[in-house]
Amino acid sequence: MLLGAHVSITGGVYRAPERGRKLTCDCIQIFSKNQMQWKTKPLADADAARFGEESKKHDIIESVIHDSYLINLASPDDALLTKSREAFVDEMRRAKLLGVRYLIFHPGAHVGSGVQAGIRTIADSMNWARNEFGSLDVTPLLEITAGQGSVLGHSFEQLAKMIDLLEDQKGAGVCFDTCHAYAAGYDVRTPKGYERTFDMFDDVIGLDRLKAMHINDSKGKLGSRLDRHEQIGKGYIGVDGFRNLMNDERFRDVPMVLETPGGEKEYARELELLRSLVRIS
C-alpha cells in the first residue's frame, strides 16, 4: 500500500519530502501555503523545482495537496464565493508548479441556501475554476465529509451529483476519508459493512474516481456526523476496521495519508501499525 501522512512545509515547501521520508512515508500530503490565510506570497520557481528534486531524492512516490480551510465553493455570499473561487484557482496553479496532480478539498457548506442550491454552486465553482485554470494537469478531488452543520458532500449521492453537473466530468475525482465516511454513516469497521460501503461507492460514483484516501480513526460513532479524527486503533473504527482497507488490493496504488491528532510525533508508529495489518500471501 502507498502509505504516508500530512507533513509540514515549515522552512520551505521543499522540506516536506525529507520530513515524510523520516516518518517512513511513501507518499505525503501538504498545504501549499498557510491554510488559514487568504493572501500569501507566490511560490518561487526555484522552491518548486527543489520540491521535485527532494521528492525523488527521498523516494516520495506521490504528493497530494489539501486546499485552504477558508475556501467555501458553496457559499451563498457573493464576496466570499468570489474570494473562494480565486483562492481555489491559486491552489491549482501552485499544485501545477509543484508537479502535484491531485488537489483535495472539502466541497463546501451551503450556510442556509439549501442542499440543492449548495450542490449547484459547488459545481458552478468547479466549472469556473477549470475554465480559469485552463489545464488538465491538476485534478480536484472532492473529499467526503462527515456532514456537520450545513457541510455538503457527506453522501455518495451528493458527491455524484456534483460531478454530474460538471462540464468536464473526466477532470474530477474523490478523496475517501475513513473518519468522515464512518461519521456520515458508512460502516467501514466490519468486513460486511466495508464491502457494502465500497460496493455502493462503485455503484453511485465509480471506483475509478477514487484517487486518494485520508486514513483516520473516528472519535464519533457510526452516523454521528462528528468530524473528529482519532489515532489509528483508538477510535470507533478500530484496528480491525483498518485491516479491511490494508488488504484491499483495489487500492494498492492509491495514496493514503494520515491526518491523525498525534501529528508527526505519532505518524511513524501509526504507519508501522497499518503496515503490520497487511496479510502476507
Residue, then its C-alpha position, 0 to 999 in steps of 0.5 A: m500500500l502507498l502509505g504516508a501522512h500530512v507533513s509540514i512545509t515549515g522552512g520551505v515547501y521543499r522540506a516536506p519530502e525529507r520530513g515524510r521520508k523520516l516518518t517512513c512515508d511513501c507518499i505525503q500530503i501538504f498545504s501549499k501555503n498557510q491554510m488559514q490565510w487568504k493572501t500569501k506570497p507566490l511560490a518561487d520557481a526555484d522552491a518548486a523545482r527543489f520540491g521535485e528534486e527532494s521528492k525523488k531524492h527521498d523516494i516520495i512516490e506521490s504528493v497530494i495537496h489539501d486546499s485552504y480551510l477558508i475556501n467555501l465553493a458553496s457559499p451563498d455570499d457573493a464576496l466570499l464565493t468570489k474570494s473562494r473561487e480565486a483562492f481555489v484557482d491559486e491552489m491549482r496553479r501552485a499544485k501545477l508548479l509543484g508537479v502535484r496532480y491531485l488537489i483535495f478539498h472539502p466541497g463546501a457548506h451551503v450556510g442556509s441556501g439549501v442542499q440543492a442550491g449548495i450542490r449547484t454552486i459547488a459545481d458552478s465553482m468547479n466549472w469556473a475554476r477549470n475554465e480559469f485554470g485552463s489545464l488538465d494537469v491538476t485534478p480536484l478531488l472532492e473529499i467526503t465529509a462527515g456532514q456537520g452543520s450545513v457541510l455538503g458532500h457527506s453522501f455518495e449521492q451528493l458527491a455524484k451529483m456534483i460531478d454530474l453537473l460538471e462540464d468536464q466530468k473526466g477532470a474530477g475525482v474523490c478523496f475517501d476519508t475513513c473518519h468522515a465516511y464512518a461519521a456520515g454513516y458508512d460502516v467501514r469497521t466490519p468486513k460486511g459493512y466495508e464491502r457494502t460501503f465500497d460496493m455502493f461507492d462503485d455503484v453511485i460514483g465509480l471506483d475509478r474516481l477514487k484517487a486518494m484516501h485520508i486514513n483516520d480513526s473516528k472519535g464519533k460513532l457510526g452516523s454521528r456526523l462528528d468530524r473528529h479524527e482519532q489515532i489509528g486503533k483508538g477510535y470507533i473504527g478500530v484496528d480491525g476496521f483498518r485491516n479491511l482497507m490494508n488488504d484491499e488490493r483495489f487500492r494498492d496504488v492509491p495514496m493514503v495519508l494520515e491526518t491523525p491528532g498525534g501529528e508527526k510525533e505519532y505518524a511513524r508508529e501509526l504507519e508501522l501499525l497499518r503496515s503490520l495489518v497487511r496479510i502476507s500471501 
